[in-house]
Amino acid sequence: MTTGRRWNWTGAASLAVLILTIAPISSRADDRLADGEEQAPLQLVAEAAVAATNTVLRAPAMTKPALPGDLVGMMLVNRAGQPSRSQAVTFGQVFAAGAAPRGDGIEARIGTRQTPAQADVKTRYADGSIKHAILTLTAPALAAGRAVDVMLVAVKAAPSAPPVTANALLAQGYALTLRVTFADGIARDLDAADLLRQASAAGRLDTWLSGPLVSEFRVEARIDPLLRASFDIRAYADGRVRTGVMVANDNLWTANSRTVAYRADIRAAGQSVFTAGLSHHRAANWRRAVWSGGSETGGDTVAVLRDVDYLTRTGAIPAFDTDLGVNTSAVADTATALAKADTGPLGAALIQKYMPTTGGRSDIGILPSWTSSYLISQDARAERAMYANADASGSAPWHFHDAISGQYVRIDQHPKLWLDYRAKVTANEVSATTLATLAKETGWTTDDAHTPSLAFVPYLLSGDRYYLDELQAVSAWRLGAFNPAYRSNIMAKQVRALAWELRDLGDAAYATPDAHPLKGYFVGQITQELALLRDAYVGRRVMRAAGEVEGWFMGDDSRVPGGLGPWQIDFMALALAGLDGHGFAGARDLLDWSANFIAGRFISANQGFNPYYGPAYVLKLFDPVTKAPTPSWRRVLADSFTDGGTRTSFVPESYPSCAYCYVAVAKAALAATITVTQSSRAIQAYNFLVTHTPADAMKQYRTVTNWAIRPRLPDGRLARVGETIPSVGRTP
């Protein structure tokens, strides 16, 4: 029978136990809730072997598809300390290719009741099936701490009720204003209702959601030549309204662009709901969400928990080991750090403002650790951290808006553009105020080699348009920040910078809605970069001279003459695996080619390379004068190390006990390579690392989680991190 769900703490004198493992939930068709029946409390039971103060968080198991049309299970949880009423809940959902064909609608089965869900489809696969949609469904009333299982179901679309309209919202008395008062006392007032009324009358509503449960509209206006404001107005049929108020200082073409001091006041229905004095630096924005009645949540206390392994199988996100869990202490430490951080307008939250900072950083990787920790645990504190950092991405000075097009600036429209402190006003199409002083003015130093992924997953999971804007802003900046004189040679970049650029461009191209003006731009840019790389490395074999060491990417890295950090190639593997999951042609061929090097570091003993040196900080791979690649593994070992190459344990610089250092990075790269290529060489190398990784590293994976990536086997099974796998792959 179906068990209920509630989060509880239990304790003993010497043992604090988080109740955390879920009792099984049946997916049988005859084991459902009766209409109106609420699930009983859920007992989550902690791992028996977990230390007293370091228990493990795991997301609850989701119901699995069992009936025709079933797509994916999820859970609705009332996280508040009081009962929640029945209410509409909006969230983003990615579906597997072909699962929800064109013409299908989505319904939600809760107990025995199956009701239509509003599906605002944003992207589709080539076959027309739904890829990413923003769903809105009606959650039942839930007692405090209670949860209910939901199954999303594909059905033949039926005519729906009329949508919530802007005119209906205005008729019910919607009222929200923004006043910006400058240092000289001059004030500028913007009335969101007036802007909505004007847009509706002119037939130019910018509609994001439209349906019988909820509609959302965006209206925009300039405050002055430097500042612009937008209002994302989300109106629910039940009368609740959420307005996302955003103010940006990001007009690239405006003369005399500078930091602007002002006081912002937001009033809803005549009541002050937000006021702050701000020093608003260039190339940045802030956003405040305001609900009707002035509350921060609008009574929206119901959280959506996901089947993360399903999301992995769609190719949307990396295959994090959800079985591993996250230490409660790690989540608590992040929550404590967040509480001390500046999460207000233009604050940085937990983002490293000096981005060139090197060393172990929780935000660097295919995703930040705070995001992977949320995906693995789906804990409310981890969720707050992920979204707080996504909000803070608006503060980073990489927002360059083209007031003419109404979008973030494009290098295909401005080919001479260079968003760099060295840029010249005329030659590089920057504003009359150069970017040379941007870091000093803002307190931020951006760096394309150390840029975290802040908004991609928050957008996919929430469907919040602001996070899409943030993903597009950083991706547009990445393209504009590369010197136009070298754009035809992307191999002139640092390899790690190229890896994270491919990640961000691929994410933007994947997530941007099909009807969005920037969709073709981002798809075109990532397609072009992959084609250039594939032509060079796979087609023309420009690295043929590397012989048995072939498979590493050339790049600008002058720290050690003739040297390159192999971990940068691992970063490339993770980025390429993500691009393949997103469906971009050429990524798999590049990863197949690179597997020779990625795996070869650990399985080339017969060629004279000791695998314990494989995860070194630097390997000398080419002649520093002639740039000719070193053609043998034996030579690489001799050129890179002076100790004779006789170690019987990993080089100390690889920090094998660390879950975010070079051994862990190599293992994650091999896991991603196996998932995409099923390479037998990658499987052999992966097994070597697994069997030689110290046990204490496995414990660390529960603290720093973003390298805990597991391989998918040919039969579709996701192996565990730390599990050796059968050598049944293909060669190479």
C-alpha positions in Angstrom: 0.0 0.0 0.0 1.0 3.6 -0.4 2.9 5.1 2.5 2.7 8.7 3.5 5.5 11.2 3.7 6.8 13.7 6.3 10.2 15.0 7.3 11.0 14.4 10.9 14.0 14.6 13.3 14.6 12.0 16.0 17.4 11.9 18.4 19.1 10.1 21.3 21.6 11.2 23.8 24.6 10.6 21.5 22.9 10.2 18.2 21.1 12.9 16.2 19.4 11.1 13.4 17.6 12.7 10.4 14.7 10.5 9.4 15.5 10.2 5.7 15.0 7.0 3.8 11.6 6.5 2.3 9.3 3.6 2.8 8.4 2.1 -0.6 5.6 3.5 -2.6 3.6 1.3 -4.9 2.9 2.2 -8.5 0.2 -0.3 -8.9 -2.9 1.0 -10.6 -5.2 -0.3 -7.9 -3.2 1.3 -5.0 -4.1 4.9 -5.4 -5.6 7.5 -3.1 -9.4 7.9 -3.2 -10.7 11.3 -4.4 -9.9 13.9 -1.9 -7.7 11.6 0.3 -4.4 13.0 1.5 -1.3 11.0 1.9 -0.4 10.0 5.5 2.9 11.3 7.0 6.1 10.1 5.4 8.8 8.6 7.7 12.2 9.2 6.2 14.7 6.9 7.9 18.4 7.7 8.1 21.3 5.5 7.0 22.2 3.3 10.0 26.0 3.7 9.6 25.9 7.5 9.4 27.8 9.5 12.0 25.8 11.3 14.7 26.2 14.8 13.5 26.7 14.1 9.8 23.6 12.3 8.6 22.8 11.9 4.9 20.1 13.6 2.9 18.6 11.9 -0.1 15.6 12.9 -2.1 12.6 10.6 -1.8 12.0 7.9 -4.4 9.4 8.9 -7.0 6.6 6.7 -8.3 7.5 5.1 -11.6 5.3 5.0 -14.8 3.0 2.0 -14.7 0.1 2.8 -17.0 -0.2 3.7 -20.7 0.7 7.4 -21.2 2.5 7.7 -17.8 5.5 10.0 -18.3 7.3 10.7 -15.0 6.6 10.8 -11.3 7.1 13.7 -9.0 6.0 14.8 -5.5 4.2 17.9 -4.1 5.3 18.8 -0.6 3.9 21.4 1.8 7.1 22.7 3.5 5.3 25.2 5.6 4.5 24.9 9.3 0.8 25.2 8.6 -1.7 23.6 6.2 -1.7 24.7 2.6 -4.9 25.3 0.6 -5.5 23.8 -2.8 -3.6 26.0 -5.2 -2.0 26.2 -8.6 1.7 25.3 -8.7 4.0 26.3 -11.6 7.3 24.6 -12.5 9.5 23.6 -15.4 9.7 20.0 -16.7 11.9 18.4 -19.3 10.6 15.3 -21.1 12.3 12.5 -22.9 12.3 12.6 -26.7 9.1 11.2 -28.2 7.4 10.8 -24.8 4.8 13.5 -25.3 4.1 13.8 -29.1 2.9 16.9 -30.7 -0.9 17.2 -30.2 -0.7 15.6 -26.8 -1.6 17.4 -23.6 -0.4 16.8 -20.1 -2.5 15.7 -17.2 -1.6 15.1 -13.5 -2.8 12.0 -11.7 -3.1 12.5 -8.0 -4.6 9.5 -6.3 -7.5 8.3 -8.5 -8.1 11.8 -9.8 -6.6 12.9 -13.1 -6.9 16.6 -14.0 -5.5 18.6 -16.9 -2.3 20.5 -16.3 -1.6 23.7 -18.2 1.4 23.1 -20.4 3.2 26.1 -21.9 5.6 24.4 -24.3 8.9 26.2 -24.7 10.9 23.7 -26.8 10.3 20.6 -28.9 12.4 17.8 -30.2 12.9 17.4 -34.0 10.0 14.9 -34.0 7.7 17.6 -32.5 7.4 16.0 -29.1 7.7 18.2 -26.0 11.2 18.8 -24.7 10.7 21.5 -22.1 7.4 22.9 -20.9 6.3 25.1 -18.0 3.5 23.2 -16.3 0.9 24.5 -14.0 -1.3 22.1 -12.0 -3.7 22.3 -9.1 -2.2 20.9 -5.9 -4.5 19.5 -3.3 -4.8 20.9 0.2 -1.9 19.5 2.3 -1.4 19.5 6.0 1.9 20.9 7.3 4.8 18.7 6.2 2.6 16.4 4.1 3.4 15.3 0.6 1.5 13.7 -2.3 2.7 11.6 -5.2 1.9 12.9 -8.7 2.2 11.1 -12.1 2.4 13.3 -15.2 0.5 11.7 -18.0 0.4 12.3 -21.8 -3.1 12.4 -23.2 -4.7 13.6 -26.4 -5.2 17.3 -26.0 -8.7 18.5 -25.5 -10.1 22.0 -25.8 -9.2 24.0 -22.7 -11.1 26.8 -20.9 -10.3 30.4 -21.9 -7.0 31.8 -20.6 -6.5 34.3 -17.8 -6.3 37.6 -19.6 -4.6 40.9 -19.0 -7.9 42.7 -19.1 -9.4 40.4 -16.5 -6.4 41.1 -14.2 -6.8 44.8 -14.7 -10.5 44.6 -14.0 -9.9 42.9 -10.7 -7.8 46.0 -9.6 -4.2 45.0 -10.2 -2.0 47.8 -8.9 1.8 47.9 -8.7 4.2 50.8 -9.0 7.9 51.4 -9.0 9.4 54.7 -8.0 13.1 55.5 -8.6 14.3 58.6 -6.8 17.8 59.8 -7.8 20.4 61.4 -5.7 19.3 64.9 -6.9 15.8 64.3 -5.7 14.3 63.8 -9.2 11.9 60.8 -9.2 10.6 58.6 -12.0 7.4 56.6 -11.5 6.4 53.5 -13.5 2.9 52.0 -13.2 2.9 48.3 -14.1 -0.9 48.3 -14.6 -0.7 51.3 -17.0 2.1 49.6 -18.9 0.0 46.4 -19.1 -3.1 48.3 -20.2 -1.2 50.1 -22.9 0.4 47.0 -24.2 -2.9 45.1 -24.3 -4.7 48.0 -26.1 -1.9 48.2 -28.7 -2.0 44.4 -29.3 1.7 43.9 -28.3 1.5 41.9 -25.1 4.7 39.9 -24.5 3.1 36.7 -23.2 5.1 34.1 -21.4 2.4 31.8 -20.0 -1.2 31.6 -21.3 -3.9 29.3 -20.1 -6.9 28.8 -17.8 -4.8 28.3 -14.7 -2.3 31.1 -15.1 -1.0 33.7 -17.6 2.1 35.8 -17.4 2.9 39.0 -19.3 6.1 41.1 -19.5 6.0 44.9 -19.8 9.1 47.1 -20.0 9.9 50.8 -19.8 13.0 53.0 -19.6 13.6 54.8 -16.4 16.2 57.1 -17.9 18.9 56.6 -20.6 20.9 54.3 -18.3 18.3 52.3 -16.4 15.4 50.1 -17.7 12.7 48.2 -15.8 10.6 45.2 -16.6 7.6 43.7 -14.9 6.8 40.0 -15.2 3.2 39.8 -14.2 1.9 36.3 -13.4 -1.8 36.1 -12.8 -3.4 33.0 -11.4 -7.1 32.1 -11.9 -7.5 31.9 -8.2 -6.7 35.6 -7.9 -3.1 35.4 -6.8 -0.6 37.7 -8.7 3.2 37.6 -8.6 5.1 40.5 -10.2 8.8 40.1 -10.8 10.2 43.7 -10.8 13.6 44.0 -12.5 15.8 47.1 -12.8 18.9 46.9 -15.1 21.8 49.3 -15.7 23.0 47.5 -18.9 22.6 49.7 -21.9 25.8 49.0 -23.9 25.4 51.9 -26.3 24.6 54.7 -23.8 27.2 57.5 -23.5 28.4 58.2 -20.0 27.4 54.8 -18.6 28.2 54.7 -14.9 27.2 53.6 -11.4 23.8 55.2 -10.5 22.7 56.0 -7.0 18.9 55.9 -6.3 16.2 54.8 -4.0 13.8 52.1 -5.2 10.3 51.9 -3.8 7.8 49.2 -4.9 4.2 49.6 -3.8 1.5 47.0 -4.3 -2.2 47.9 -4.0 -1.0 51.2 -2.4 1.1 49.5 0.3 4.9 49.7 0.4 6.4 46.2 -0.1 10.0 47.0 -0.8 12.3 50.0 -0.4 16.1 50.2 -0.7 18.8 52.7 -1.4 21.1 51.3 -4.1 24.4 52.1 -5.8 23.7 50.3 -9.1 26.8 49.4 -10.9 27.1 49.0 -14.7 26.3 45.8 -16.6 24.1 44.4 -13.8 20.5 44.1 -12.6 18.4 43.2 -9.6 15.0 41.5 -9.4 12.4 41.5 -6.6 9.3 39.2 -6.8 6.2 40.7 -5.2 3.0 38.7 -4.6 -0.5 40.2 -4.2 -1.0 41.3 -0.7 2.7 42.2 -0.4 3.8 38.8 0.8 7.0 37.1 -0.3 5.3 33.8 -1.2 1.7 34.6 -1.9 0.9 31.5 0.1 2.9 29.5 -2.4 4.4 27.0 0.1 4.1 23.8 -2.0 7.4 22.6 -3.4 7.9 20.2 -6.3 10.3 17.3 -5.9 11.6 15.6 -9.1 12.8 12.4 -10.5 16.3 13.5 -11.0 17.5 10.3 -12.6 14.7 10.8 -15.2 16.1 14.3 -15.9 19.5 12.7 -16.4 18.1 10.3 -19.0 16.6 13.1 -21.0 20.1 14.6 -21.4 19.2 17.8 -19.6 21.6 17.4 -16.7 24.7 15.4 -15.7 24.2 12.0 -14.1 24.9 12.8 -10.5 24.9 9.9 -8.1 21.5 10.4 -6.4 22.0 7.3 -4.3 25.1 8.8 -2.7 23.2 11.5 -0.8 24.5 14.8 0.7 25.8 15.3 4.2 23.4 17.3 6.3 26.4 19.2 7.6 27.3 20.3 4.1 23.8 21.6 3.5 23.7 23.3 6.9 27.1 24.9 6.3 25.9 26.3 2.9 22.8 27.6 4.6 24.8 29.3 7.3 27.1 30.9 4.7 24.1 32.1 2.7 22.6 33.7 5.8 25.7 35.7 6.3 26.0 36.6 2.6 24.6 39.6 0.8 21.5 38.3 -0.9 19.8 41.6 -1.4 19.6 43.6 -4.6 23.1 43.6 -6.3 24.5 41.3 -3.7 26.8 38.4 -4.6 25.3 35.7 -2.4 27.9 32.9 -2.5 29.3 33.7 -5.9 33.1 34.4 -6.0 33.3 38.0 -7.1 37.0 37.7 -8.1 36.4 35.0 -10.6 40.0 34.4 -11.5 40.5 32.8 -8.1 42.0 29.4 -8.5 42.0 26.3 -6.3 39.1 24.2 -5.1 35.9 26.2 -5.6 32.4 24.8 -5.0 31.1 26.9 -7.9 33.5 25.6 -10.6 32.5 22.5 -12.5 29.8 21.4 -15.0 27.4 22.7 -12.3 28.1 24.3 -8.9 28.1 22.1 -5.9 25.1 24.0 -4.4 23.1 23.0 -7.5 24.2 19.3 -7.5 23.5 19.2 -3.8 20.0 20.3 -4.4 19.4 17.9 -7.2 20.7 15.0 -5.1 19.0 15.9 -1.8 16.1 18.2 -2.9 16.4 19.7 0.6 14.7 23.1 1.1 17.9 24.8 2.3 19.8 23.5 -0.7 17.0 24.8 -3.0 17.2 28.3 -1.4 21.0 28.4 -1.9 20.6 27.4 -5.6 18.0 30.1 -6.3 19.7 32.7 -4.2 22.8 32.4 -6.3 20.8 32.4 -9.5 19.3 35.7 -8.4 22.7 37.0 -7.6 23.9 36.3 -11.1 22.1 39.5 -12.0 24.8 41.4 -10.0 27.7 40.1 -12.2 28.9 42.7 -14.7 28.3 40.6 -17.8 24.9 42.1 -18.8 25.2 44.1 -22.1 21.8 44.9 -23.5 21.2 46.2 -27.0 18.4 48.8 -26.7 17.8 48.7 -30.4 17.1 44.9 -30.7 15.8 44.6 -27.2 18.0 41.6 -26.6 21.5 40.9 -25.2 24.1 42.0 -27.7 25.0 39.7 -30.6 28.4 39.4 -32.3 26.8 38.4 -35.6 25.2 41.9 -35.6 28.2 43.6 -34.1 31.3 41.6 -35.4 33.8 44.1 -34.0 32.4 44.0 -30.5 34.9 43.2 -27.7 33.6 43.2 -24.2 36.9 43.5 -22.6 38.8 46.2 -20.5 41.3 46.5 -23.4 38.6 47.3 -26.0 38.6 50.6 -27.9 35.5 52.7 -28.1 35.3 53.0 -31.9 37.2 49.9 -33.0 35.3 47.5 -30.7 31.8 49.1 -30.7 31.7 49.7 -26.9 30.0 52.7 -25.3 31.7 56.1 -25.0 32.6 55.0 -21.5 35.1 52.1 -21.9 35.1 48.9 -19.9 38.6 49.5 -18.5 37.4 50.6 -15.1 34.5 48.1 -14.8 36.1 45.8 -12.2 37.1 48.8 -10.0 33.6 50.3 -10.2 31.7 47.1 -9.6 33.9 45.1 -7.2 33.6 42.1 -9.6 36.3 40.6 -11.9 34.8 38.3 -14.4 36.9 35.5 -16.0 35.9 33.2 -18.8 38.0 30.4 -17.5 36.3 30.4 -14.1 32.7 31.3 -14.8 30.1 29.2 -12.9 26.8 27.9 -14.3 24.3 29.9 -12.2 21.0 30.0 -14.0 20.6 27.0 -16.3 19.1 24.5 -13.8 17.1 27.1 -12.0 15.4 28.0 -15.2 14.7 24.4 -16.3 13.2 23.6 -12.9 11.2 26.8 -12.3 10.3 28.1 -15.7 11.1 31.5 -14.3 11.8 33.9 -17.2 14.3 35.9 -15.3 16.6 32.9 -15.0 16.4 32.4 -18.8 17.5 36.1 -19.2 20.4 35.4 -16.9 21.5 32.3 -18.9 21.3 34.3 -22.1 23.2 37.3 -20.6 26.3 35.3 -19.6 26.3 33.3 -22.9 26.1 36.5 -24.9 28.9 38.1 -22.8 31.1 35.0 -23.4 30.9 35.5 -27.1 31.5 39.2 -27.0 34.4 38.9 -24.5 36.6 37.0 -27.0 38.9 39.2 -29.1 37.3 39.5 -32.5 40.7 39.3 -34.1 40.9 35.6 -33.0 37.3 34.5 -33.2 37.9 32.3 -36.2 40.4 30.4 -34.1 38.6 29.3 -31.0 41.7 27.1 -30.2 43.4 30.3 -29.1 41.5 30.2 -25.9 42.5 28.4 -22.7 41.1 24.9 -22.9 39.2 25.4 -19.6 37.7 28.6 -20.9 36.6 26.9 -24.1 35.0 24.0 -22.0 32.9 26.4 -19.9 32.0 28.4 -23.0 30.7 25.3 -24.7 28.8 24.4 -21.6 27.1 27.8 -21.4 26.4 28.2 -25.1 25.0 24.7 -25.3 22.8 25.3 -22.3 21.5 28.6 -23.7 20.9 27.0 -27.1 19.1 24.0 -25.5 17.0 26.0 -23.1 16.0 29.1 -25.1 12.5 28.7 -26.3 12.0 27.8 -29.9 10.1 31.1 -30.6 12.6 33.3 -28.9 14.6 35.8 -31.0 17.9 34.5 -29.6 17.2 30.8 -30.3 18.7 30.7 -33.7 21.7 32.8 -32.6 22.7 30.5 -29.8 22.1 27.4 -31.8 24.1 28.8 -34.7 27.0 29.8 -32.4 27.3 26.4 -30.7 26.9 24.6 -34.0 29.6 26.6 -35.5 32.0 26.1 -32.6 31.5 22.3 -32.6 31.9 22.2 -36.4 35.2 24.1 -36.2 36.5 21.8 -33.5 35.3 18.6 -35.2 36.8 19.6 -38.5 40.1 20.4 -36.9 40.5 17.4 -34.6 38.4 14.6 -36.2 38.3 15.7 -39.8 41.7 17.1 -40.6 43.5 15.4 -37.7 45.6 18.4 -36.8 46.9 16.5 -33.8 47.9 13.4 -35.8 51.6 14.1 -34.8 50.7 13.4 -31.2 50.6 9.7 -32.1 49.6 7.5 -29.3 48.9 10.5 -27.1 46.4 12.1 -29.5 43.2 13.3 -28.0 44.1 16.5 -26.1 42.9 19.9 -27.2 45.3 22.7 -28.0 44.9 26.0 -26.1 46.6 29.1 -24.7 48.2 27.9 -21.4 51.7 29.4 -20.8 52.1 28.5 -17.1 54.5 25.7 -17.9 56.5 25.7 -21.2 55.3 22.7 -23.2 52.7 21.8 -20.6 49.0 21.6 -20.3 46.8 20.6 -17.3 45.1 17.3 -18.3 42.2 18.3 -16.0 41.4 21.0 -18.6 40.8 18.1 -21.1 38.6 16.5 -18.5 36.6 19.8 -18.3 36.2 19.5 -22.1 34.9 15.9 -21.8 32.2 17.0 -19.3 31.2 19.9 -21.6 31.0 17.7 -24.7 29.0 15.0 -22.9 26.5 17.7 -21.9 26.3 18.9 -25.5 25.7 15.4 -26.7 23.0 15.0 -24.1 21.4 18.2 -25.5 21.5 16.7 -28.9 24.2 18.8 -30.7 25.9 17.0 -33.6 29.6 16.7 -33.5 30.0 16.5 -29.7 30.1 12.7 -29.6 32.7 12.5 -32.4 34.9 14.9 -30.5 34.5 13.0 -27.2 35.2 9.7 -29.0 38.4 11.2 -30.4 39.4 12.7 -27.0 38.8 9.4 -25.2 42.2 8.2 -26.4 43.9 10.8 -24.2 41.4 11.0 -21.3 41.6 7.2 -20.8 45.2 6.7 -22.1 46.7 8.5 -19.0 45.5 5.5 -16.9 45.9 2.5 -19.3 49.2 3.1 -21.1 51.6 1.2 -18.9 52.6 -0.9 -21.8 53.5 2.3 -23.7 55.7 3.4 -20.8 53.4 5.7 -18.9 52.8 5.0 -15.2 49.1 5.6 -14.6 49.7 7.0 -11.1 51.0 10.1 -12.9 47.8 10.4 -15.0 46.0 13.0 -12.9 49.0 15.3 -12.5 48.5 19.1 -12.4 50.6 19.5 -15.7 51.8 17.1 -18.3 54.4 18.2 -20.8 52.7 17.4 -24.1 54.6 19.5 -26.7 57.9 21.1 -27.5 57.8 24.7 -26.1 59.7 26.1 -29.0 58.4 24.3 -32.1 55.0 23.4 -30.5 55.3 19.9 -32.0 53.3 17.4 -30.0 55.1 14.7 -28.1 54.2 11.4 -29.9 54.6 8.8 -27.2 53.4 8.2 -23.6 56.9 7.2 -22.6 58.3 10.6 -23.7 55.4 12.4 -21.9 56.3 10.7 -18.6 60.1 11.4 -19.0 59.5 15.1 -20.0 57.0 15.8 -17.2 58.7 14.2 -14.2 62.2 13.9 -12.8 61.6 11.0 -10.3 62.0 8.2 -12.8 58.2 7.6 -13.1 58.3 4.7 -10.6 55.5 5.8 -8.2 53.1 3.2 -6.8 50.5 5.7 -5.7 49.0 8.8 -7.2 51.2 11.9 -7.4 50.5 14.0 -4.3 49.5 17.0 -6.4 46.5 15.1 -7.6 45.1 15.0 -4.1 43.5 11.5 -4.5 41.5 11.8 -1.2 39.8 14.9 -2.4 36.3 14.7 -4.0 36.9 17.9 -6.1 40.6 17.6 -7.1 42.3 16.0 -10.1 41.5 12.3 -9.5 37.9 13.1 -8.9 37.7 15.3 -12.0 39.3 12.6 -14.1 36.9 10.0 -12.8 33.9 12.3 -13.6 35.2 12.9 -17.1 35.6 9.2 -17.7 32.1 8.6 -16.4 30.7 11.1 -18.8 32.8 9.7 -21.7 31.5 6.2 -21.0 27.9 7.4 -21.0 28.3 9.0 -24.4 30.8 6.6 -26.2 30.7 3.3 -24.3 34.4 3.2 -24.9 36.1 0.1 -23.5 39.3 2.0 -22.9 37.3 4.6 -20.9 35.7 1.8 -18.9 39.2 0.3 -18.2 40.6 3.7 -17.1 37.5 4.4 -14.9 37.8 1.1 -13.2 41.5 1.8 -12.4 40.5 5.1 -10.8 37.7 3.6 -8.8 39.8 0.8 -7.4 42.6 3.2 -6.5 40.5 6.0 -5.0 41.0 6.2 -1.2 37.9 5.4 0.8 37.9 8.9 2.4 37.4 10.4 -1.0 34.1 8.6 -1.2 33.0 10.2 2.0 33.9 13.7 0.6 31.6 13.1 -2.3 28.7 13.7 0.1 30.1 17.2 0.9 31.3 18.4 -2.4 28.9 16.8 -4.8 29.4 18.3 -8.3 32.0 15.7 -9.3 30.0 12.7 -8.2 29.0 11.9 -11.7 28.3 8.3 -12.6 28.4 6.5 -16.0 25.4 5.1 -17.8 25.9 1.5 -19.0 24.8 0.0 -22.4 21.7 -1.5 -20.7 20.7 2.0 -19.5 21.6 1.4 -15.9 23.3 4.2 -14.0 26.3 2.8 -12.1 27.2 4.1 -8.7 30.2 6.4 -8.1 32.8 4.0 -6.7 31.4 1.0 -8.5 33.6 -0.9 -11.0 31.7 -1.7 -14.2 32.0 -4.6 -16.7 34.3 -4.0 -19.7 31.5 -4.5 -22.2 32.0 -1.3 -24.1 33.2 -0.6 -27.6 36.7 0.3 -28.7 38.0 2.9 -28.4 
